[in-house]
């Protein structure tokens, strides 16, 4: 098995980044929070962005669905205050 290191500073591989992404980490900042990748020299941040891609984020989709459900259930006066 070939290891492709994304972050040399902390020894984080592309496989680890993909595993965290599958678990819901949608941004380089969330990957950094989970692994420290990108928090030292920062040269790996673009690579992490590339691995994450621009695809759908499960967590973001759930949040958007939650907002839509709240908008349907909340009285109109609460929507104005929330915005």
Number of C-alpha atoms within 10 A of each C-alpha: 3 5 10 13 16 23 24 15 16 14 14 19 17 16 14 17 24 16 13 17 20 13 11 15 22 21 17 24 17 15 25 17 13 13 17 17 27 24 18 13 11 11 15 20 20 13 15 23 15 11 16 21 12 10 7 10 17 15 13 13 11 11 12 12 12 12 12 12 11 13 14 11 10 11 10 11 8 11 13 8 7 8 5
